[in-house]
Amino acid sequence: MTRLSSGSRCSLSVVIWSLVGCLLLLHLYSLVRHKDVRDGEFPMRTSHHPLFRELEEVEVEENIQIPPPRKRSPRAAKRRPKRTNTLIDEFLDESSQLRHLFFPDQKISVDPMKDAGNDTFYYYPGRNWLDTDGNPIQAHGGGILFDEGSRTYYWYGEYKDGPTYHAHKKGAARVDIIGVGCYSSKDLWTWKNEGIVLAGEESNETHDLHKSNVLERPKVIYNEKTGKYVMWMHIDDANYTKASVGIAISDYPTGPFDYLYSKRPHGFDSRDMTIFKDDDGVAYLIYSSEDNSELHIGPLTENYLDASLVMRRILVGQHREAPALFKHQGTYYMITSGCTGWAPNEALAHAAESIMGPWETLGNPCIGGNKVFRLATFFAQSTFVLPLPGLPGSFIFMADRWNPSDLRDSRYVWLPLTVGGAADQPLEYNFGFPLWSRVSIYWHKRWRLPHRLSVKK
């Protein structure tokens, strides 16, 4: 047996304690960074990609001054204690003096048929966005499919061009089911209305798509083996007790889609949902379940028309919804929203080596604006993340700015999203060592895709 001399033991002790000291310093540094992010501070993030550098510049917004409260009658003051309004309250108040900041006048629109010169191909998050017919785009809560055959982008979403009302006193604001709208584009900016590709049902009250029910978050993927375009969506009744998914199919991306059936996947309630098609052609269903307290994920059958028997519970107890999945360099990422109805809240980014989990939470991905903007996801809610062709690690974050007083006038917030560098917020079990690349969503009042980047693939 080899015996260590006292000098060797001393050297070994020094090395061990040096390593322990380094670990403690790194952990302390991580905690400080974690506090900075939690308190609304954000570090500079850059992918160093020359085409994307302009979009990674942090655009700061001044803090918005909340107008003084309206005068209250003495009786009202006695009945109810005075409450300070927040910016979220102003956002939800259709009579707010700040309304124009969240929902600019409809006359100030993004109109691809009229915009020329300096405004060509620019996105203006929150502005009214018109199609080639000059009408507001109606594709809320949707997603985009790139069709390889026609080399065309198809944007599907909820067609909400109807009156907003409440089914009952305590019910959420709603619009009757009109159907799923579809728009086509070659450049992701000029969108042609392809019509309603899945229509609501007017007379048959027992039908899932009867106008009195709920159709939300439609997503479409293509199945190469069957040659079918498959649409999945959230199907519910007016009280949100049905909590199911619905499936429809078509031979063409522009429909018409034939509605097949609805079900509770894996026997669980399903509300906000999305589908994700992996590189190997396997598709997955991801949905909020157990009263939105967790997400469930599982592969679809080979024909994409049903959920398989395999399912994993993820983000248990975190109360997340509006999942939007994407993949970069073999790692899976997801943006989710909190559960606050039509009111905006803080987005979180998540990552996993396997799509079936385990999933880890990286923190708030929002960069720029001001603290309230970041904590409210720029007053929007995630719906889809679209990879940018020709620019690995760069994506378009698609979100909805809901207008609960007039849902047809809900706006779109599209912003650049990048993946790169180490995550800002440490994972709890690894002494703060970053295991995942960070996800960054950059705020811009006005932006466009890099001019040398072709979106036509």
C-alpha positions as semicolon CSV with decimal commas, in nm:
position;residue;x (nm);y (nm);z (nm)
1;M;0,000;0,000;0,000
2;T;0,136;0,341;-0,096
3;R;0,154;0,586;0,189
4;L;0,114;0,960;0,142
5;S;0,370;1,183;0,306
6;S;0,254;1,473;0,519
7;G;0,357;1,710;0,239
8;S;0,142;1,526;-0,013
9;R;-0,155;1,528;0,224
10;C;-0,109;1,901;0,275
11;S;-0,095;1,966;-0,100
12;L;-0,408;1,758;-0,156
13;S;-0,592;1,948;0,117
14;V;-0,493;2,280;-0,040
15;V;-0,625;2,167;-0,380
16;I;-0,954;2,043;-0,233
17;W;-1,017;2,358;-0,031
18;S;-0,920;2,575;-0,331
19;L;-1,181;2,396;-0,541
20;V;-1,441;2,439;-0,267
21;G;-1,359;2,810;-0,250
22;C;-1,394;2,848;-0,626
23;L;-1,730;2,671;-0,619
24;L;-1,855;2,899;-0,341
25;L;-1,741;3,211;-0,529
26;L;-1,911;3,094;-0,848
27;H;-2,228;3,016;-0,656
28;L;-2,223;3,360;-0,490
29;Y;-2,174;3,525;-0,830
30;S;-2,465;3,328;-0,972
31;L;-2,690;3,436;-0,686
32;V;-2,602;3,802;-0,747
33;R;-2,682;3,765;-1,118
34;H;-3,004;3,583;-1,029
35;K;-3,108;3,874;-0,804
36;D;-3,027;4,129;-1,077
37;V;-3,248;3,948;-1,327
38;R;-3,525;3,898;-1,071
39;D;-3,518;4,269;-0,986
40;G;-3,560;4,364;-1,349
41;E;-3,198;4,430;-1,446
42;F;-3,071;4,259;-1,757
43;P;-2,722;4,194;-1,892
44;M;-2,617;4,264;-2,248
45;R;-2,670;3,960;-2,467
46;T;-2,532;3,911;-2,813
47;S;-2,495;3,628;-3,060
48;H;-2,224;3,820;-3,248
49;H;-2,395;3,731;-3,576
50;P;-2,331;4,024;-3,817
51;L;-2,676;3,997;-3,977
52;F;-2,855;4,006;-3,641
53;R;-2,641;4,254;-3,450
54;E;-2,878;4,546;-3,513
55;L;-3,172;4,355;-3,366
56;E;-2,975;4,263;-3,054
57;E;-2,928;4,626;-2,956
58;V;-3,120;4,682;-2,634
59;E;-3,401;4,932;-2,692
60;V;-3,507;5,094;-2,366
61;E;-3,847;5,249;-2,295
62;E;-3,904;5,524;-2,042
63;N;-4,121;5,433;-1,746
64;I;-4,484;5,513;-1,821
65;Q;-4,651;5,753;-1,582
66;I;-4,987;5,624;-1,463
67;P;-5,252;5,899;-1,477
68;P;-5,405;6,016;-1,146
69;P;-5,709;5,820;-1,029
70;R;-6,053;5,943;-1,127
71;K;-6,256;6,124;-0,864
72;R;-6,467;5,893;-0,651
73;S;-6,786;5,968;-0,468
74;P;-6,760;5,984;-0,084
75;R;-6,995;5,686;-0,061
76;A;-6,773;5,474;-0,284
77;A;-6,469;5,567;-0,076
78;K;-6,642;5,443;0,238
79;R;-6,754;5,119;0,079
80;R;-6,421;5,021;-0,069
81;P;-6,064;5,112;0,029
82;K;-5,865;5,304;-0,228
83;R;-5,649;5,086;-0,453
84;T;-5,354;5,207;-0,655
85;N;-5,385;5,135;-1,025
86;T;-5,110;4,939;-1,198
87;L;-5,003;4,954;-1,561
88;I;-5,180;4,621;-1,615
89;D;-5,501;4,785;-1,489
90;E;-5,451;5,063;-1,742
91;F;-5,394;4,807;-2,015
92;L;-5,724;4,634;-1,935
93;D;-5,920;4,960;-1,902
94;E;-6,062;5,056;-2,242
95;S;-6,119;5,413;-2,120
96;S;-5,760;5,457;-1,998
97;Q;-5,567;5,765;-2,108
98;L;-5,282;5,526;-2,192
99;R;-5,490;5,317;-2,432
100;H;-5,308;5,451;-2,738
101;L;-4,976;5,317;-2,607
102;F;-5,101;4,958;-2,608
103;F;-5,343;4,976;-2,900
104;P;-5,236;5,248;-3,146
105;D;-5,512;5,403;-3,354
106;Q;-5,627;5,170;-3,632
107;K;-5,546;5,443;-3,882
108;I;-5,180;5,385;-3,797
109;S;-5,155;5,043;-3,958
110;V;-4,893;4,820;-4,112
111;D;-5,023;4,812;-4,470
112;P;-4,797;4,619;-4,711
113;M;-4,997;4,747;-5,009
114;K;-4,929;5,112;-4,921
115;D;-4,611;5,115;-4,713
116;A;-4,312;5,194;-4,928
117;G;-3,961;5,325;-4,891
118;N;-3,847;5,340;-4,528
119;D;-4,144;5,138;-4,398
120;T;-4,113;4,840;-4,633
121;F;-4,083;4,506;-4,449
122;Y;-4,085;4,671;-4,106
123;Y;-4,274;4,512;-3,817
124;Y;-4,443;4,743;-3,566
125;P;-4,541;4,535;-3,261
126;G;-4,889;4,628;-3,142
127;R;-4,997;4,814;-3,454
128;N;-5,293;4,707;-3,663
129;W;-5,163;4,474;-3,939
130;L;-5,350;4,459;-4,270
131;D;-5,365;4,185;-4,533
132;T;-5,337;4,244;-4,908
133;D;-5,710;4,328;-4,921
134;G;-5,662;4,607;-4,668
135;N;-5,839;4,426;-4,383
136;P;-5,699;4,351;-4,034
137;I;-5,537;4,007;-4,019
138;Q;-5,747;3,764;-3,814
139;A;-5,509;3,484;-3,707
140;H;-5,499;3,505;-3,328
141;G;-5,341;3,239;-3,108
142;G;-5,204;3,072;-3,418
143;G;-4,887;2,946;-3,578
144;I;-4,705;2,923;-3,910
145;L;-4,646;2,630;-4,144
146;F;-4,381;2,647;-4,417
147;D;-4,496;2,441;-4,713
148;E;-4,196;2,291;-4,892
149;G;-4,387;2,222;-5,214
150;S;-4,506;2,577;-5,279
151;R;-4,228;2,741;-5,074
152;T;-4,496;2,945;-4,903
153;Y;-4,565;3,038;-4,542
154;Y;-4,916;2,974;-4,411
155;W;-5,034;3,155;-4,101
156;Y;-5,331;2,993;-3,923
157;G;-5,518;3,143;-3,630
158;E;-5,848;3,220;-3,462
159;Y;-6,076;3,432;-3,682
160;K;-6,229;3,672;-3,430
161;D;-6,400;3,928;-3,652
162;G;-6,719;3,930;-3,446
163;P;-6,864;4,114;-3,146
164;T;-6,712;4,059;-2,801
165;Y;-6,951;3,970;-2,520
166;H;-6,979;3,773;-2,194
167;A;-7,179;3,448;-2,198
168;H;-7,276;3,516;-1,836
169;K;-7,195;3,767;-1,564
170;K;-6,873;3,600;-1,447
171;G;-6,778;3,457;-1,785
172;A;-6,466;3,556;-1,975
173;A;-6,486;3,790;-2,272
174;R;-6,547;3,587;-2,588
175;V;-6,631;3,592;-2,956
176;D;-6,852;3,325;-3,112
177;I;-6,666;3,064;-3,314
178;I;-6,632;3,190;-3,671
179;G;-6,353;2,954;-3,769
180;V;-5,982;2,927;-3,839
181;G;-5,838;3,189;-4,072
182;C;-5,547;3,123;-4,307
183;Y;-5,307;3,370;-4,469
184;S;-5,025;3,298;-4,715
185;S;-4,698;3,483;-4,770
186;K;-4,364;3,453;-4,944
187;D;-4,188;3,711;-4,727
188;L;-4,349;3,688;-4,378
189;W;-4,471;4,048;-4,410
190;T;-4,720;4,060;-4,698
191;W;-5,012;3,831;-4,618
192;K;-5,290;3,722;-4,854
193;N;-5,620;3,613;-4,700
194;E;-5,690;3,252;-4,804
195;G;-6,025;3,255;-4,625
196;I;-6,168;3,054;-4,338
197;V;-6,024;2,704;-4,378
198;L;-6,222;2,549;-4,091
199;A;-6,564;2,706;-4,040
200;G;-6,775;2,720;-3,728
201;E;-7,117;2,556;-3,707
202;E;-7,423;2,783;-3,703
203;S;-7,716;2,552;-3,629
204;N;-7,606;2,216;-3,483
205;E;-7,572;2,291;-3,111
206;T;-7,422;1,947;-3,040
207;H;-7,127;2,008;-3,273
208;D;-6,788;2,092;-3,120
209;L;-6,759;2,389;-3,355
210;H;-7,100;2,536;-3,275
211;K;-7,063;2,912;-3,248
212;S;-7,144;2,906;-2,874
213;N;-6,835;2,694;-2,797
214;V;-6,464;2,775;-2,788
215;L;-6,197;2,714;-3,054
216;E;-5,848;2,832;-2,963
217;R;-5,480;2,802;-3,061
218;P;-5,507;2,613;-3,394
219;K;-5,178;2,471;-3,526
220;V;-5,113;2,286;-3,854
221;I;-4,839;2,039;-3,951
222;Y;-4,788;1,831;-4,264
223;N;-4,762;1,450;-4,262
224;E;-4,532;1,333;-4,542
225;K;-4,644;0,970;-4,509
226;T;-5,016;1,038;-4,552
227;G;-4,994;1,356;-4,759
228;K;-5,238;1,526;-4,520
229;Y;-5,230;1,864;-4,349
230;V;-5,336;1,807;-3,989
231;M;-5,479;2,075;-3,761
232;W;-5,495;2,046;-3,382
233;M;-5,678;2,296;-3,164
234;H;-5,821;2,356;-2,817
235;I;-6,194;2,276;-2,808
236;D;-6,412;2,381;-2,516
237;D;-6,758;2,489;-2,413
238;A;-6,844;2,842;-2,305
239;N;-6,766;2,755;-1,941
240;Y;-6,432;2,588;-2,024
241;T;-6,539;2,255;-1,876
242;K;-6,500;2,036;-2,188
243;A;-6,121;2,100;-2,196
244;S;-6,040;1,888;-2,502
245;V;-5,835;1,887;-2,820
246;G;-5,988;1,881;-3,167
247;I;-5,842;1,738;-3,488
248;A;-5,910;1,827;-3,852
249;I;-5,743;1,726;-4,182
250;S;-5,709;1,857;-4,537
251;D;-5,540;1,766;-4,863
252;Y;-5,429;2,126;-4,910
253;P;-5,273;2,391;-4,684
254;T;-5,553;2,631;-4,776
255;G;-5,823;2,379;-4,684
256;P;-6,100;2,318;-4,652
257;F;-6,024;2,117;-4,338
258;D;-6,260;1,837;-4,237
259;Y;-6,326;1,828;-3,865
260;L;-6,283;1,474;-3,725
261;Y;-6,348;1,466;-3,349
262;S;-6,245;1,593;-3,006
263;K;-6,111;1,411;-2,702
264;R;-5,932;1,457;-2,373
265;P;-5,577;1,341;-2,448
266;H;-5,452;1,067;-2,218
267;G;-5,776;1,110;-2,024
268;F;-5,674;1,452;-1,887
269;D;-5,823;1,798;-1,927
270;S;-5,649;1,998;-2,201
271;R;-5,665;2,373;-2,251
272;D;-5,388;2,588;-2,403
273;M;-5,194;2,360;-2,636
274;T;-4,956;2,339;-2,928
275;I;-4,803;2,072;-3,151
276;F;-4,438;2,036;-3,250
277;K;-4,293;1,836;-3,538
278;D;-3,938;1,715;-3,475
279;D;-3,661;1,668;-3,732
280;D;-3,728;1,294;-3,752
281;G;-4,093;1,350;-3,843
282;V;-4,231;1,253;-3,502
283;A;-4,492;1,506;-3,385
284;Y;-4,578;1,590;-3,024
285;L;-4,875;1,736;-2,839
286;I;-4,808;1,974;-2,550
287;Y;-5,098;2,101;-2,340
288;S;-5,185;2,266;-2,008
289;S;-5,363;2,025;-1,776
290;E;-5,479;1,961;-1,419
291;D;-5,649;2,303;-1,410
292;N;-5,344;2,460;-1,578
293;S;-5,114;2,359;-1,290
294;E;-4,882;2,157;-1,517
295;L;-4,803;2,073;-1,878
296;H;-4,833;1,732;-2,041
297;I;-4,633;1,621;-2,343
298;G;-4,645;1,311;-2,559
299;P;-4,594;1,191;-2,918
300;L;-4,876;1,171;-3,169
301;T;-4,957;0,857;-3,362
302;E;-4,779;0,806;-3,693
303;N;-5,066;0,963;-3,890
304;Y;-5,084;1,262;-3,648
305;L;-5,456;1,199;-3,589
306;D;-5,438;1,095;-3,223
307;A;-5,220;1,112;-2,916
308;S;-5,018;0,800;-2,840
309;L;-5,038;0,629;-2,502
310;V;-4,705;0,778;-2,389
311;M;-4,721;1,098;-2,182
312;R;-4,496;1,287;-1,942
313;R;-4,593;1,554;-1,688
314;I;-4,363;1,858;-1,696
315;L;-4,341;2,193;-1,514
316;V;-4,558;2,041;-1,242
317;G;-4,707;2,299;-1,008
318;Q;-4,576;2,594;-1,211
319;H;-4,915;2,699;-1,359
320;R;-4,799;2,773;-1,714
321;E;-4,993;2,798;-2,040
322;A;-4,954;2,920;-2,403
323;P;-4,658;2,687;-2,477
324;A;-4,444;2,763;-2,784
325;L;-4,173;2,505;-2,864
326;F;-3,865;2,527;-3,085
327;K;-3,535;2,348;-3,126
328;H;-3,176;2,464;-3,168
329;Q;-2,862;2,253;-3,204
330;G;-3,028;1,945;-3,061
331;T;-3,172;2,119;-2,755
332;Y;-3,544;2,181;-2,707
333;Y;-3,668;2,518;-2,585
334;M;-4,010;2,643;-2,485
335;I;-4,166;2,979;-2,401
336;T;-4,466;2,975;-2,167
337;S;-4,702;3,226;-2,009
338;G;-4,854;3,252;-1,665
339;C;-5,228;3,196;-1,616
340;T;-5,397;3,537;-1,585
341;G;-5,675;3,522;-1,844
342;W;-5,658;3,804;-2,099
343;A;-5,416;4,004;-1,880
344;P;-5,046;3,992;-1,976
345;N;-4,790;3,840;-1,741
346;E;-4,427;3,728;-1,722
347;A;-4,300;3,482;-1,982
348;L;-4,056;3,209;-1,888
349;A;-3,812;3,016;-2,105
350;H;-3,747;2,645;-2,049
351;A;-3,499;2,395;-2,193
352;A;-3,453;2,017;-2,219
353;E;-3,211;1,773;-2,378
354;S;-3,504;1,541;-2,455
355;I;-3,842;1,673;-2,560
356;M;-4,000;1,436;-2,307
357;G;-3,803;1,603;-2,030
358;P;-3,691;1,672;-1,772
359;W;-3,745;2,042;-1,847
360;E;-3,562;2,316;-1,660
361;T;-3,672;2,678;-1,626
362;L;-3,422;2,939;-1,748
363;G;-3,606;3,255;-1,643
364;N;-3,759;3,557;-1,814
365;P;-3,626;3,586;-2,173
366;C;-3,743;3,945;-2,235
367;I;-3,478;4,211;-2,304
368;G;-3,527;4,588;-2,340
369;G;-3,829;4,808;-2,290
370;N;-3,855;4,874;-1,917
371;K;-3,913;4,658;-1,611
372;V;-4,292;4,651;-1,649
373;F;-4,262;4,573;-2,020
374;R;-4,040;4,275;-1,942
375;L;-4,259;4,149;-1,659
376;A;-4,564;4,170;-1,890
377;T;-4,392;4,009;-2,194
378;F;-4,430;4,343;-2,374
379;F;-4,804;4,322;-2,296
380;A;-4,846;4,007;-2,503
381;Q;-4,876;3,629;-2,471
382;S;-4,674;3,365;-2,655
383;T;-4,830;3,161;-2,934
384;F;-4,548;3,037;-3,164
385;V;-4,174;3,056;-3,230
386;L;-4,073;3,054;-3,598
387;P;-3,714;2,961;-3,699
388;L;-3,553;3,218;-3,929
389;P;-3,426;3,050;-4,245
390;G;-3,056;3,097;-4,311
391;L;-2,983;3,231;-3,963
392;P;-2,926;2,946;-3,713
393;G;-3,006;3,040;-3,356
394;S;-3,242;3,321;-3,458
395;F;-3,620;3,308;-3,453
396;I;-3,934;3,519;-3,461
397;F;-4,124;3,522;-3,132
398;M;-4,495;3,543;-3,218
399;A;-4,734;3,669;-2,951
400;D;-5,084;3,811;-2,913
401;R;-5,168;4,137;-2,743
402;W;-5,522;4,054;-2,636
403;N;-5,788;4,324;-2,626
404;P;-6,058;4,180;-2,396
405;S;-6,295;4,471;-2,458
406;D;-6,287;4,407;-2,835
407;L;-6,115;4,078;-2,916
408;R;-6,131;4,133;-3,292
409;D;-5,893;4,426;-3,236
410;S;-5,632;4,213;-3,057
411;R;-5,288;4,289;-3,199
412;Y;-4,977;4,092;-3,292
413;V;-4,637;4,131;-3,130
414;W;-4,360;3,978;-3,339
415;L;-4,007;4,022;-3,204
416;P;-3,659;3,879;-3,273
417;L;-3,557;3,586;-3,052
418;T;-3,205;3,448;-3,030
419;V;-3,044;3,149;-2,862
420;G;-2,682;3,172;-2,758
421;G;-2,446;3,207;-2,465
422;A;-2,510;3,084;-2,112
423;A;-2,841;3,116;-1,932
424;D;-2,873;3,408;-1,689
425;Q;-3,056;3,228;-1,413
426;P;-2,878;2,933;-1,250
427;L;-3,035;2,595;-1,201
428;E;-3,085;2,507;-0,837
429;Y;-2,895;2,180;-0,829
430;N;-2,573;2,264;-1,011
431;F;-2,405;2,537;-0,803
432;G;-2,500;2,793;-1,067
433;F;-2,308;2,643;-1,357
434;P;-2,502;2,729;-1,675
435;L;-2,604;2,414;-1,861
436;W;-2,825;2,577;-2,124
437;S;-2,790;2,849;-2,383
438;R;-2,990;3,155;-2,292
439;V;-3,302;3,259;-2,479
440;S;-3,345;3,632;-2,549
441;I;-3,650;3,814;-2,686
442;Y;-3,558;4,172;-2,785
443;W;-3,804;4,459;-2,768
444;H;-3,819;4,691;-3,069
445;K;-4,080;4,950;-3,159
446;R;-3,983;4,903;-3,523
447;W;-3,771;4,631;-3,677
448;R;-3,729;4,414;-3,982
449;L;-3,548;4,101;-4,084
450;P;-3,185;4,148;-4,191
451;H;-3,191;4,279;-4,549
452;R;-2,949;4,012;-4,674
453;L;-3,160;3,735;-4,527
454;S;-3,394;3,565;-4,772
455;V;-3,710;3,435;-4,608
456;K;-3,803;3,243;-4,920
457;K;-3,564;2,958;-4,837
